[in-house]
């Protein structure tokens, strides 16, 4: 799980560490307020789910910022 946070390819694909952090924060909040996970959660925490969803390409930067307008 921590490996994704250090993955420069993933961070560059998303557009940088700031954008990656913003995506994690927004998705984490959505999960905490009842959004359904896009992956099989198993025993993962909402934070781990958010990071894994982003790493697997289930969530894109454009989708995260669309709701902020």
Sine and cosine of phi, psi and omega as CSV:
sin_phi,cos_phi,sin_psi,cos_psi,sin_omega,cos_omega
0.00,0.00,-0.71,0.70,0.04,-1.00
-0.91,0.41,-0.46,0.89,-0.01,-1.00
-0.84,0.55,-0.64,0.77,0.01,-1.00
-0.88,0.48,-0.55,0.83,-0.01,-1.00
-0.94,0.33,-0.35,0.94,-0.01,-1.00
-0.97,-0.24,0.00,1.00,-0.09,-1.00
-0.98,0.19,0.97,-0.23,-0.04,-1.00
-0.90,0.44,-0.56,0.83,0.03,-1.00
-0.88,0.47,-0.71,0.70,0.03,-1.00
-0.89,0.45,-0.73,0.69,-0.03,-1.00
-0.89,0.45,-0.67,0.75,0.03,-1.00
-0.92,0.38,-0.62,0.79,0.03,-1.00
-0.88,0.47,-0.59,0.80,-0.03,-1.00
-0.98,0.20,-0.54,0.84,0.01,-1.00
0.85,-0.52,0.28,0.96,0.07,-1.00
0.87,-0.50,0.25,-0.97,-0.05,-1.00
-0.91,0.41,-0.61,0.80,0.00,-1.00
-0.88,0.47,-0.74,0.67,0.00,-1.00
-0.90,0.43,-0.65,0.76,0.03,-1.00
-0.87,0.50,-0.71,0.70,0.02,-1.00
-0.90,0.44,-0.67,0.74,0.02,-1.00
-0.89,0.45,-0.64,0.77,0.02,-1.00
-0.90,0.44,-0.71,0.71,0.01,-1.00
-0.87,0.50,-0.74,0.68,-0.04,-1.00
-0.87,0.49,-0.72,0.69,-0.03,-1.00
-0.91,0.41,-0.71,0.70,-0.02,-1.00
-0.92,0.38,-0.61,0.79,0.04,-1.00
-0.86,0.50,-0.70,0.71,0.02,-1.00
-0.89,0.46,-0.69,0.72,0.03,-1.00
-0.85,0.53,-0.70,0.72,0.01,-1.00
-0.91,0.42,-0.63,0.77,0.00,-1.00
-0.91,0.41,-0.45,0.89,0.00,-1.00
-0.99,-0.14,0.29,0.96,0.18,-0.98
0.96,-0.29,0.04,1.00,0.05,-1.00
-0.90,0.44,0.55,-0.83,0.01,-1.00
-0.99,0.16,0.68,-0.73,0.05,-1.00
-0.91,0.42,0.54,-0.84,0.03,-1.00
-1.00,-0.07,0.03,1.00,0.06,-1.00
-0.77,-0.64,0.19,-0.98,0.09,-1.00
-0.96,0.27,0.92,-0.40,-0.13,-0.99
-0.95,0.32,-0.50,0.87,-0.04,-1.00
0.79,0.61,-0.82,-0.57,0.00,-1.00
-0.96,-0.27,0.34,0.94,-0.02,-1.00
-0.98,0.22,0.54,-0.84,0.09,-1.00
-0.98,0.21,0.28,-0.96,0.06,-1.00
-0.83,0.56,-0.59,0.81,0.04,-1.00
-0.90,0.43,-0.71,0.71,0.02,-1.00
-0.90,0.43,-0.61,0.79,0.04,-1.00
-0.89,0.46,-0.73,0.68,-0.01,-1.00
-0.85,0.52,-0.72,0.69,-0.01,-1.00
-0.90,0.43,-0.68,0.73,-0.01,-1.00
-0.92,0.40,-0.65,0.76,0.05,-1.00
-0.86,0.51,-0.69,0.73,0.01,-1.00
-0.92,0.39,-0.71,0.71,-0.01,-1.00
-0.88,0.47,-0.57,0.82,-0.01,-1.00
-1.00,0.10,0.00,1.00,0.04,-1.00
0.98,0.18,0.29,0.96,0.02,-1.00
-0.97,0.23,-0.39,0.92,-0.01,-1.00
-0.80,-0.60,0.68,-0.73,-0.02,-1.00
-0.89,-0.46,0.43,-0.90,-0.05,-1.00
-0.84,0.53,-0.61,0.79,-0.02,-1.00
-0.89,0.46,-0.61,0.80,-0.01,-1.00
-0.93,0.37,-0.58,0.82,-0.02,-1.00
-0.93,0.37,-0.67,0.74,-0.07,-1.00
-1.00,0.10,-0.23,0.97,0.00,-1.00
-0.87,0.49,-0.64,0.77,-0.02,-1.00
-0.97,0.26,-0.18,0.98,-0.03,-1.00
-1.00,0.08,-0.11,0.99,-0.07,-1.00
-0.97,0.26,0.00,0.00,0.00,0.00
